[in-house]
Amino acid sequence: MQVLIIEDDPLVQGLIASIVEGIYNDVRVFTAESVTEAEGQWSPGEFVLLICDWQLPDGSGLTYLKSIRQSDPDVRLLMITARSDRQSVLAAARVGIDGFVTKPFQVEGLRERLISILPPGTVSAPALSVDEWLSEALGHPLQLPSDLNPADVMALQARRSELTIGLLATQWQGASALVARLMDAANRQSLRRAGQSTESLRDAVAELGVERSMDLALSMSLDIVNAIDAPGLVDKARQLVQEGERRASLAAELARQVGVDVSLCRSAGLLSNLGELGVITALQRFIRQGGELPDDRVDALVGTWSSEYGNRLKRQWRLPLELREHVGALYDLRGDAVQASRLVMRYTGLLLSERSTEPERSHLEGLLGIAPEFGDTLVAHLGKDDGPT
């Protein structure tokens, strides 16, 4: 089956595509950002579902759907819009819209609406090989199947200097899983500090602070483990998430010791397995759609495709160059980089790598003013199996 999504916001477009792909086993998603672009792709009878924003750069999505309904009476039409007034709902109903979802929408709400207007069909095996599948998937918006959209978190990160407790509390009040995580972390901290618990999301953010709250949100957005159910992928997903958490914790402690930006180093550590997580997500979809994947191929496929998937997600999420450079510094220091925070990231990578060289490690310890035993003690303290913090 083929689905067309018309949405001019790339982040929203990617999120909708991810939800659609998670529901339907035999789906192929096409996207457009305007009426003109959609007209170039649309052909009656070829699509079973069209999801359209009301306000598009070059015209009204409702007017476009009206013309679609006249040419194809069988296609399901779903309107997504910030309008929620009765007049707008009635106008959509007169056009013959099958579903109407208001922004901002919750993932589960949109999922339930889609299932109600187009119940999932039977599983059909992909006609592509797994490598062909991974290659084709790079041409579509990528979305990690976590409870929180990482792109939304990164958009907030880009505004870090203007974030406030009140803004975050308002932004996250509808994200129940994140609220629960923040409340739990804040209560544990508050009980240790003052013997009192927090009673609201705002109190939790105030207790943790903006930086720590953002760190927890980013960590949660990258945790795909609960959404992976293919037997050959579960352990790999868990390993990758734990590795990212471990790098983040170590980099943050080292940054604190050296006196550089702790949040930047923690974020770089969390994002260090971004490409690998993207590949695992794509492989999960391949298996759900009937593809066969031997367990012994998972590591090789992740190793082969992780770089391309990482670069794709970094561009899609518009990661700042500084953050990209700090992620890259875990594996290599380009040129004559001497920025202390990048040296911290490279030292983190060496401490956790089985292929680290003694001369490079000693050189970095000298530049950072770190005693060799400090790094070893910190690694031992973190432990190999530490989960999210």
C-alpha positions as CSV (number, residue, x, y, z in Angstrom):
1,M,0.0,0.0,0.0
2,Q,1.1,3.6,-0.7
3,V,0.5,6.6,1.6
4,L,1.1,10.3,0.7
5,I,1.9,12.8,3.5
6,I,1.6,16.5,2.7
7,E,3.3,18.5,5.5
8,D,5.7,21.5,5.2
9,D,7.3,21.0,8.6
10,P,10.1,18.3,8.1
11,L,10.0,17.3,11.8
12,V,6.2,16.8,11.8
13,Q,6.4,15.1,8.4
14,G,9.0,12.6,9.7
15,L,7.0,11.9,12.9
16,I,3.8,11.2,10.9
17,A,5.8,8.9,8.5
18,S,7.2,7.0,11.5
19,I,3.8,6.5,13.0
20,V,2.4,5.3,9.6
21,E,5.3,2.9,9.1
22,G,4.8,1.5,12.6
23,I,1.2,0.6,12.0
24,Y,1.1,-0.8,8.5
25,N,3.3,-3.7,7.5
26,D,3.2,-3.3,3.8
27,V,3.4,0.5,3.5
28,R,5.4,2.7,1.3
29,V,5.4,6.4,2.4
30,F,5.7,9.3,0.0
31,T,6.0,12.9,1.2
32,A,5.4,16.4,-0.2
33,E,5.8,19.8,1.4
34,S,3.3,21.7,-0.8
35,V,0.2,21.3,-3.0
36,T,2.3,21.6,-6.1
37,E,4.7,18.9,-5.0
38,A,1.8,16.6,-4.1
39,E,0.2,17.1,-7.4
40,G,3.3,15.8,-9.1
41,Q,3.1,12.6,-7.1
42,W,-0.7,12.0,-6.9
43,S,-2.5,9.6,-9.2
44,P,-6.0,8.3,-8.5
45,G,-6.1,4.7,-7.4
46,E,-2.4,4.5,-6.5
47,F,-2.7,5.7,-2.9
48,V,-4.9,4.3,-0.1
49,L,-4.3,7.0,2.4
50,L,-3.5,10.8,2.1
51,I,-2.6,12.8,5.2
52,C,-2.6,16.5,4.7
53,D,-1.9,19.7,6.7
54,W,-4.6,22.4,6.2
55,Q,-2.2,25.3,5.8
56,L,0.4,24.7,3.1
57,P,2.9,27.2,1.6
58,D,1.1,27.4,-1.7
59,G,-2.5,26.9,-0.9
60,S,-5.2,25.3,1.2
61,G,-4.9,21.6,2.1
62,L,-8.6,21.4,2.5
63,T,-9.2,22.7,-1.1
64,Y,-6.7,20.2,-2.4
65,L,-8.4,17.3,-0.5
66,K,-11.7,18.4,-2.0
67,S,-10.3,17.9,-5.5
68,I,-8.8,14.6,-4.5
69,R,-12.1,13.3,-3.1
70,Q,-13.8,14.2,-6.5
71,S,-11.2,12.2,-8.5
72,D,-10.8,9.3,-6.0
73,P,-13.9,8.4,-3.8
74,D,-12.1,5.4,-2.2
75,V,-8.9,7.0,-0.8
76,R,-8.9,7.7,2.9
77,L,-8.3,11.3,3.8
78,L,-6.9,12.6,7.1
79,M,-6.6,16.3,7.8
80,I,-4.1,17.5,10.4
81,T,-4.4,21.1,11.5
82,A,-4.0,23.6,14.3
83,R,-7.7,24.6,13.7
84,S,-10.1,23.0,16.2
85,D,-13.1,25.3,15.9
86,R,-16.5,23.9,15.0
87,Q,-16.7,25.7,11.7
88,S,-13.4,24.2,10.5
89,V,-14.5,20.7,11.6
90,L,-17.8,21.0,9.7
91,A,-16.0,22.4,6.6
92,A,-13.7,19.3,6.6
93,A,-16.7,17.0,7.0
94,R,-18.5,18.5,4.0
95,V,-15.4,17.7,1.9
96,G,-15.6,14.1,2.9
97,I,-12.6,13.9,5.2
98,D,-12.4,10.5,7.0
99,G,-10.4,11.9,10.0
100,F,-9.6,15.2,11.6
101,V,-6.6,15.6,14.0
102,T,-5.7,18.8,15.7
103,K,-2.1,20.0,16.4
104,P,-0.2,19.6,18.6
105,F,-1.2,15.9,18.5
106,Q,-0.1,13.0,20.7
107,V,1.5,10.1,18.9
108,E,-0.9,7.6,20.4
109,G,-3.9,9.7,19.5
110,L,-2.8,10.0,15.8
111,R,-2.1,6.3,15.8
112,E,-5.6,5.4,17.1
113,R,-7.2,7.7,14.5
114,L,-5.3,6.1,11.6
115,I,-6.2,2.6,12.7
116,S,-9.9,3.7,13.0
117,I,-10.0,4.9,9.4
118,L,-7.7,2.4,7.9
119,P,-7.3,-0.9,9.9
120,P,-3.9,-2.6,9.3
121,G,-3.8,-5.3,6.7
122,T,-1.9,-8.5,6.6
123,V,1.9,-8.7,6.6
124,S,3.6,-9.0,3.2
125,A,7.3,-9.6,2.8
126,P,9.4,-6.8,1.3
127,A,10.5,-7.4,-2.3
128,L,13.9,-5.8,-1.4
129,S,17.0,-7.4,0.1
130,V,17.9,-6.0,3.5
131,D,20.7,-3.9,2.0
132,E,18.4,-2.6,-0.6
133,W,15.8,-1.8,2.1
134,L,18.4,0.1,4.2
135,S,19.5,2.1,1.1
136,E,15.9,3.0,0.2
137,A,15.0,4.0,3.8
138,L,17.7,6.7,3.7
139,G,15.6,8.5,1.1
140,H,12.8,9.0,3.6
141,P,12.6,11.0,6.9
142,L,14.0,8.8,9.7
143,Q,12.3,8.7,13.1
144,L,13.5,6.7,16.2
145,P,10.6,4.8,17.8
146,S,11.0,6.2,21.3
147,D,8.4,7.8,23.5
148,L,9.8,11.3,22.8
149,N,10.9,12.7,19.5
150,P,14.6,13.4,19.6
151,A,14.2,16.1,17.0
152,D,11.9,18.1,19.3
153,V,14.5,17.8,22.1
154,M,17.3,18.9,19.8
155,A,15.2,21.9,18.7
156,L,14.9,22.9,22.4
157,Q,18.7,22.3,22.8
158,A,19.3,24.8,20.1
159,R,17.5,27.4,22.3
160,R,19.3,26.4,25.4
161,S,20.2,30.0,26.4
162,E,16.5,31.0,26.5
163,L,15.0,28.0,28.2
164,T,13.3,28.5,31.5
165,I,11.6,26.2,34.1
166,G,8.2,27.5,33.1
167,L,8.8,27.0,29.4
168,L,9.9,23.4,29.8
169,A,7.0,22.6,32.1
170,T,4.6,24.0,29.5
171,Q,6.3,22.2,26.6
172,W,6.3,18.8,28.3
173,Q,3.1,18.8,30.2
174,G,1.4,16.4,27.8
175,A,4.4,14.0,27.5
176,S,3.3,11.6,30.2
177,A,6.3,9.2,30.0
178,L,8.8,12.1,30.2
179,V,6.8,13.7,33.1
180,A,7.0,10.4,35.0
181,R,10.7,10.1,34.4
182,L,11.4,13.7,35.5
183,M,9.2,13.4,38.6
184,D,11.0,10.1,39.6
185,A,14.5,11.7,39.2
186,A,13.4,14.9,41.0
187,N,11.8,13.0,43.9
188,R,14.9,10.8,44.4
189,Q,17.1,14.0,44.5
190,S,14.7,16.0,46.6
191,L,14.2,13.2,49.2
192,R,18.0,12.9,49.6
193,R,18.5,16.7,49.8
194,A,15.5,17.8,51.9
195,G,13.4,14.8,52.8
196,Q,10.5,16.1,50.7
197,S,9.0,15.0,47.4
198,T,8.0,17.1,44.4
199,E,4.3,17.4,43.5
200,S,4.3,18.8,39.9
201,L,6.2,18.9,36.7
202,R,7.2,22.5,37.3
203,D,8.6,21.5,40.7
204,A,10.4,18.6,39.2
205,V,12.2,20.8,36.6
206,A,13.0,23.3,39.3
207,E,14.5,20.6,41.4
208,L,16.6,19.1,38.6
209,G,17.4,22.4,36.9
210,V,17.0,23.1,33.2
211,E,20.3,21.5,32.1
212,R,19.7,18.2,33.9
213,S,16.0,18.1,32.8
214,M,17.2,18.5,29.1
215,D,19.8,15.8,29.6
216,L,17.1,13.4,30.8
217,A,14.8,14.3,28.0
218,L,17.5,13.6,25.4
219,S,18.4,10.4,27.0
220,M,14.8,9.2,27.0
221,S,14.3,10.3,23.3
222,L,17.2,8.0,22.3
223,D,16.1,5.0,24.3
224,I,14.5,2.7,21.6
225,V,14.7,-0.5,23.6
226,N,11.0,-0.7,24.6
227,A,10.0,-0.3,20.9
228,I,12.2,-3.1,19.6
229,D,10.7,-6.5,19.7
230,A,12.6,-8.5,17.0
231,P,14.5,-11.2,18.9
232,G,17.8,-10.6,17.0
233,L,17.7,-6.8,17.6
234,V,16.6,-6.4,21.2
235,D,20.0,-7.2,22.8
236,K,21.8,-5.0,20.2
237,A,19.5,-2.1,20.9
238,R,20.0,-2.4,24.6
239,Q,23.7,-2.6,24.2
240,L,23.8,0.5,22.1
241,V,21.7,2.5,24.4
242,Q,23.8,1.5,27.4
243,E,27.0,2.4,25.6
244,G,25.6,5.8,24.8
245,E,24.6,6.4,28.4
246,R,28.0,5.2,29.6
247,R,29.9,7.6,27.3
248,A,27.6,10.4,28.4
249,S,28.1,9.8,32.1
250,L,31.9,9.5,31.7
251,A,32.2,12.5,29.5
252,A,30.1,14.6,31.9
253,E,32.2,13.7,34.9
254,L,35.4,14.4,33.0
255,A,34.0,17.7,31.8
256,R,33.1,18.7,35.4
257,Q,36.6,17.8,36.5
258,V,38.3,19.9,33.7
259,G,35.8,22.7,34.0
260,V,34.2,22.7,30.5
261,D,30.6,22.5,29.3
262,V,29.2,19.5,31.0
263,S,25.9,19.5,29.1
264,L,27.6,19.7,25.7
265,C,29.8,16.7,26.5
266,R,26.9,14.7,28.0
267,S,24.8,15.3,24.8
268,A,27.7,14.3,22.6
269,G,28.1,11.1,24.5
270,L,24.4,10.3,24.2
271,L,24.4,10.9,20.5
272,S,27.5,8.8,19.8
273,N,25.4,5.8,18.7
274,L,22.9,7.8,16.7
275,G,23.6,6.1,13.4
276,E,23.5,2.6,14.9
277,L,20.1,3.3,16.5
278,G,18.8,4.5,13.2
279,V,20.0,1.2,11.5
280,I,18.4,-0.9,14.2
281,T,15.1,1.0,13.8
282,A,15.2,0.4,10.0
283,L,15.9,-3.3,10.5
284,Q,13.0,-3.6,12.9
285,R,10.7,-2.3,10.2
286,F,12.2,-4.7,7.7
287,I,11.5,-7.7,10.0
288,R,8.0,-6.4,10.8
289,Q,7.2,-6.3,7.1
290,G,8.1,-10.0,6.7
291,G,11.8,-9.7,5.9
292,E,14.1,-12.4,7.1
293,L,17.3,-11.3,8.9
294,P,19.7,-13.9,10.4
295,D,20.9,-12.8,13.8
296,D,24.6,-13.1,12.8
297,R,24.2,-10.4,10.2
298,V,23.0,-7.7,12.6
299,D,26.5,-6.5,13.7
300,A,27.8,-6.4,10.2
301,L,24.8,-4.4,8.9
302,V,25.0,-1.9,11.8
303,G,28.7,-1.5,11.2
304,T,28.2,-1.0,7.4
305,W,25.3,1.5,7.5
306,S,25.7,3.4,10.8
307,S,27.8,6.2,9.3
308,E,25.2,7.0,6.6
309,Y,22.3,6.8,8.9
310,G,24.1,8.9,11.5
311,N,24.8,11.6,8.9
312,R,21.2,11.5,7.7
313,L,19.8,12.0,11.1
314,K,22.3,14.8,12.0
315,R,21.2,16.7,8.8
316,Q,17.5,15.9,9.4
317,W,17.7,17.2,13.0
318,R,19.9,20.1,12.1
319,L,22.5,19.2,14.8
320,P,24.8,22.2,15.4
321,L,28.3,21.8,14.0
322,E,29.8,22.2,17.4
323,L,27.8,19.2,18.7
324,R,28.7,17.1,15.6
325,E,32.4,17.9,16.2
326,H,32.2,16.7,19.8
327,V,30.5,13.5,18.8
328,G,33.2,12.9,16.2
329,A,36.0,13.7,18.7
330,L,35.1,10.5,20.6
331,Y,36.7,8.6,17.7
332,D,39.2,11.0,16.2
333,L,40.7,14.5,16.8
334,R,40.9,16.1,13.4
335,G,43.8,18.4,12.7
336,D,45.4,20.2,15.6
337,A,42.2,20.5,17.7
338,V,43.0,21.7,21.2
339,Q,39.6,22.8,22.5
340,A,39.4,21.3,26.0
341,S,35.9,20.0,25.6
342,R,36.8,18.1,22.5
343,L,39.9,16.7,24.2
344,V,37.5,15.5,26.9
345,M,35.5,13.6,24.4
346,R,38.5,12.0,22.8
347,Y,39.8,11.0,26.2
348,T,36.4,9.5,27.0
349,G,36.6,7.5,23.8
350,L,40.0,6.2,24.6
351,L,39.0,5.2,28.2
352,L,36.2,3.1,26.8
353,S,38.0,1.7,23.8
354,E,39.8,-1.6,23.7
355,R,42.1,-0.2,21.0
356,S,43.4,2.9,22.8
357,T,47.1,3.6,22.5
358,E,49.1,4.5,25.6
359,P,51.0,7.5,24.0
360,E,47.8,9.2,22.9
361,R,46.2,8.7,26.3
362,S,49.2,10.0,28.2
363,H,49.4,13.0,25.9
364,L,45.7,13.9,26.5
365,E,46.1,13.4,30.3
366,G,48.9,15.9,30.2
367,L,46.9,18.4,28.2
368,L,43.9,18.0,30.5
369,G,45.8,17.8,33.7
370,I,44.2,14.4,34.6
371,A,46.1,11.7,36.6
372,P,46.0,8.3,34.9
373,E,44.4,6.7,37.9
374,F,41.5,9.2,37.9
375,G,40.3,8.0,34.5
376,D,40.7,4.3,35.5
377,T,38.9,4.9,38.8
378,L,36.0,6.7,37.1
379,V,35.5,4.0,34.5
380,A,35.5,1.3,37.2
381,H,33.0,3.3,39.2
382,L,30.6,3.6,36.3
383,G,30.6,-0.1,35.7
384,K,30.0,-1.8,32.3
385,D,26.3,-2.3,32.7
386,D,25.2,1.0,34.0
387,G,21.8,2.0,32.6
388,P,20.3,5.5,32.0
389,T,21.0,8.0,34.8
